Each structure stands twice: as structure tokens, then as C-alpha cells.
Amino acid sequence: MRNFNRRTAKKALSLLLSIIFILGMLTNCGIENNSNGELDAPVTEQPAEITAPDVADLSIPSLNGFEFEYEILSSSDTDFEASVRVINMNRTALDGWQLSFNGNFIITEIRSAKLVSSDGGSNVVINEFWTRTINPHSSAIFTFTAEKPAGAEITLENFILSHNDIP
């Protein structure tokens, strides 16, 4: 019986060392074999290409776990229609919200949100009752029509999202 245990222990140790060796070979710190069987230099990721944002679809960096996107749906020389998406990247829902942002326009009509103010380039909107709750990894979208100076490029910037207790 004693020989059986030693033999089993040796086989188990041999198997364990083989597994460790194979795992070491698989990970090998990013070094790969080339077609000649020689080791290549460690693999490094290439930096992402940086391109200028398109005004028609711009993603603004996240503020407190939220992202903001807008899209120009249509435009003429002096007015345009746009949509704004508020994306909740958090693990908890936001119940009631207010979004402030700047732009070179005056909002004249809004859908799926309520306009609090739009003057001097400063805009404030709050949720409608059906867009009040933004669940985790979901979004609320509103659209608006606005007047802008003739021929001016449309700008939306400085998005600030805050909690809104108004039902």
C-alpha cells in the first residue's frame, strides 16, 4: 500500500508540473513565435487613431458615470433639429434629472423633456414623467428644435447633469 501512495503522489506531482509548464508557455508574456520558429518581440497594442469629432454625432466624456451624445437631425441656415441622449453608465438608476448645456442657439420647441430656460447660450431641461428614470446602462432621449445665427456652425457643450426632485 505504501508503494501505491508514493507512485500516485509522483504522478500527481508530474501532472501538476506539466500543467504549470504548459500555462507558462501559453502566457509567455506576450511573446509569440514567428513563422521561422523564432521568438518575436513582445506584442504591444497600437494606440487608437484620434480623429476630429463629427458635429452630427458627438460623444461628450462622462460626468459622474453618465455620457451625453447629440445628433443633428436636420438643419437649415437659421434653425435645426437635434436629439440628445443621456446614458446612465452607473449600476444604479437615476430618478429625476436636470441637464444644463451651452450652445449658440435658442430652443423653440422640445419633445420628451421640459424646457426650463434657453437664453444667452445657456439651456436647462428637465425630465418628462416618462423619461424621469434612467435605469443602469439605459438612456433617455429628447429632441428639440432651435434657432441659430444665420450660417453659424452648431455647438453644444458643457453638459452638466444633476438630480431633479420635481415629479
N, C-alpha and C positions, 0 to 999 in steps of 0.2 A: 504494500500500500504506500509506503514511503517513496519508492521509485516513481510511482504514478503521479504523486503530487509534485515532485521535482520536475518531471517531464512536462506536466501540464503548465507549471509556472514558467519554464523555459520557453515553451511555445507561446504562451500569452505575452511574455516579455518581448519575444522576437516579433510577434504580430504588432504589438504596440509601437516598437521602434520603427517597423516598416511603415506604419500609418503616419508617424511623425515625420519620417523622411519624405514620404510622398506629399504630405501637406506642405512641407518646406519647399519642395520642388515646384509645387503649384503656385505658391505665393511669390516666391523668389524676388520680392521687392521690385516688381515691375520690369525685370529684365527678361527679354524674350530671345528665343533662338531665331536666327535669320535662316534663309534658305540653304546656306552653306553649313549649317550646324554650329556656327559660331555665335557667341553671345553678343547681342546688340546692347547699346547704351540703354539706361533706364528710360521707360516710356514716360513722357510728360504730356500733360494736357495743353492744347493750344489755347491761347486767350481768345475769348469771344470777340467777334468782329463788332466794332462800335460804329453805328450808323446814326445819322441825324434823325430825330423823330419826325413822323409824318403828322401834320396838323389834323388830318382827318381821323386818326386813330392813335391817341397818345395815352400811355400809361404813366401815371404820376406815382412816385415812390410812396410806399405805405406809411401812414401815420398811425401809430398805436394799433397796429395789426389790421389796418384797412388799406385797401388800394382803391384808386379812383381812375376811371377811364372815361374819356369822352370821344364822341364821334360826331363829325359834322355831317348831317343827313342831307342837307341841301343848302345852297346859298345863292344870293344874288348880290348886286353891287351894294345894297344898303340893308339887307336883312339876311337871316339864316335860321335854320332849324338844327338843333343838336340834341343828342342824348347823353346823359351822364349815368354811369354805373358806379354804385358804391358797393365794394366787395368786402365781405367780412372774412378775414383770414384767421380769425381767432377760434378758440374752442368753445366760446360761449356766445349766446345771442345778444344782439343789441336791441333793446326795446325802446324805441323812440330816438330820433336823431335830428340833428340840425347840421346843415352843410353850408359853410361860408366859402366863397371863392371870388377871385378878382377876374375882370375881363374888360375889354374895350367895347362894351355893348350895354344895352338896357333890355332886360327881359320884358316882353309884352304879353306873353301867354305861356302857361306851364301846365303840364299833364303829369299825373301820378306823384305830385308833390305840391306843397303850398308855398307861394312866394311871400316871404316876409318883407323883403326890400330889394330894390335894384336901382341904385343911383350912384353916380360918381365912380363907376367901375367896380363897386362893391356889391356883391349879391349874397343874399341869405335865403335859403329854402329849408322847409321842414317837411317831415313825412306826412303823407296822407294816411288815413286809418288802415288802408290795405297794404301800405308799404312800411308801416310802423316797425315791424320786427324783421331784423335781418339775421337769419339763422347762421350758425357756423358754416363756413365755406359756401355761402349763398350770397346773393346780391339783391339790391333794389335798384330799379332803373326809373329815371324820369326823363321827360323830353321837354324842350322849351323852344319858343320862337323869340328872336331878339332882333333889335335894330342896332346897326353898327355904322360908323362913319363910312361914307362912300369910298369904295376901293380899299378899305383897310383890311389887313390880314387879321383873322380872328384869333384872339388869345384867351385862354382860360388858365389860371394859375393860382397858386397859394391856397390849395384846398385845405380846409380845417373842419374836421368832423367833431361834433360834441353831442353829448346825451341831451335829449329833449324830453321833459316830463309832461308836456302838453298832450292830452289824449288825441 
